[in-house]
C-alpha cells in the first residue's frame, strides 16, 4: 500500500479539499461529524481492516477513563462518611484500586503494541540464544500486520489515561469527542503526539474556517511539501543505495550518505509535520510543535528538546518523572547526595530515570538492536554532558572563554550536528553490525578519490540535483537563522500587499513544480516516520 498518497500527493490534497467543502457547508454540530468521518476514512484508506485496532483502543480508553472517574468520585464520597482515623486506610485502598486499573489499562495498550511490533524481534533473539546453547528447538517467529500509526495513537491513549488517573483532566463521557481526539487524521500517522488537553476541546468546537487560518495553514502545507519533494525525496535514491550496499563504497561516500540521510530524515519528518500542523490550522486546531530548528542545537540534550518534541515531553512526563520520583530512586538520590554531594548524588538517581527514557526511546522507534544502540548512544552523551557540565563551566571561566560568543556557539553546533549524524548512521543502518561496519569504513577506508571518478553521479543524481539540494539547504539555513532571532517570516509575508503576496505564492508553487523530485525516474517515498 503506497503511503505516499497520505501527505504528499493530489490524493491527500483532494481529501483535504473534500473535508473543507463538507465542513464549510455544515453547521457546527455536523462539522464534528465531518472531521470524525473523514478521519476514519483516511485511516481505513491506509490501514484497511486494521482500523479495528484504533476502534478497540478508543473504546478501551473511554471505558477505563470512566472506570477511573467512578472510583475517584465514589472514593471521595466514601472519605466524607468515615472518621478521621479511618481516612488514611481508606485513601490507601482507593488509591490501590486506581493503581491496579491504571496498570492494567497501560499494560493492555502497550502490550498490544509490543506483541504486534516486537514479538518477531523477541522470537528471533530467543532462537539465536537457543542455537548458541545447542538446543534443538526453535520458536516460531510470528507475523503480524501492524496498523499504521499504532505507536503514535497508543502513546496518546496512555497519556489520556494517565492524566485522568492523576486528575489532571476529567474523564470524557462523550465517546465521539474522545474518538475524534484519538483519530484526527492529520496527526494519526506520524504525530505530533497530542495530549487530550491540547486538541480535544478545539476539535469538538469545530469553529468556522477563518480566512487567516486558511491562509496560514496553506502556507505551512506548501512549505512542508517543498522540504519533502525538493530535498528528502531527491536524496532517497542515493541514501538507499549506499546504506543497502555500503560494502561497495569508500568512507567518503558513506560520510556523504550519513549527512544526506540526516538531512533527508529532517526534511521528511519536519515536512510531514508542516503538512499536519497546517491542515489542522485550517480547521482552527493548534497541534503542538514537533520541531524547533534542531540542527541549531548546541548539545545533544538541547537537540532532543528541539527534535520530535512531543515524543520527548511524553517520555519526560510519563517515564522520567515517575521513575525519578519513585520511592527507591528518591531514597537512592538522598543517600548519594549525602555521600557524593548534590551534583553527583542527583546524577546517580537521575541517570536511572534517564536510562529508562532512552531505552524506551530506542525501542519505540523499532524492533532491532540498532534502535536500542541508538537510544543508548544518546543516553551516554546526555549523561556525560550532565557529568562534565560543572567542569566545562569552571574551565571556561579559568581560561576566560566566552561561552556565549558566536565562535564558541558555532563550534558547539558543529560538534552536536556531527554527533547527531553518527547517531543517525546507526538509526538508518540495516542492523547493528552494518552500522558498526559503516562507521569503521568512515575512518579506515576514507579517500577523496570518489570526488574525481564520478561515483557520486551514479546514484540517479547529477550535478543539478546536488546543486538544487545545496541551494535549498542554504535557503532553509537562512530561514532558520531568521527564525532563531524571533522573526516570524509568515507574518512578514502576510503584512505585504496582495500583489506581492500572490507573486510569492506563485514563485513557491513554481519552485515545487520545477525542482520537486517526482514523476518518471522517481519512486514515491513513504513518509519515514510512518514506519515507527
ABEGO torsion letter per residue (X at the ends): XBAAAAAABAAAAAAAAAAAAAAAABBAAAAAAAAAAAAAAAAAAAAEAAAAAAAAAAAAAAAAAAAAAAAAAAAAAAAAABBAAAAAAAAAAAAAAAAAAAAAAAAAAAAAAAAAAAAAAAAAAAAAAAAAAGBBBBBBBBBBBBBBGAAAAAAAAAAAAAAAAAGABBBBABAAAAAAAAABAAAAAAOBBBBAAAAAAAAAAGBBBBAAAAAAAAAAAAAAAAAAAAAAAAAAAAAAAAAAAAAABBAAAAAAAAAAAAAAAAAAAAAAAAAAAAAAAAAGBBBBBABBGAAABABAAAAAAABGAAAAAAAAAAAAAAAAABAAAAAAAAAAAAAAEAAAAAAAAAAAAAAAAAAAAAAAAEBBAAAAAAAAAAAAAAAAAAAAAAAAAAAAAAAGBBAABAAAAAAAAAAAAAAAAAAAAAAABBEAAAAAAAAAAAAAABBAAAAAAGAAAAAGBBAAAAAAAAAAAAAAAAAAAAAAAGBBAAAAAAABBAAAAAAAAAAAAAAAAAABBBEBGBBBBBBAAAAX
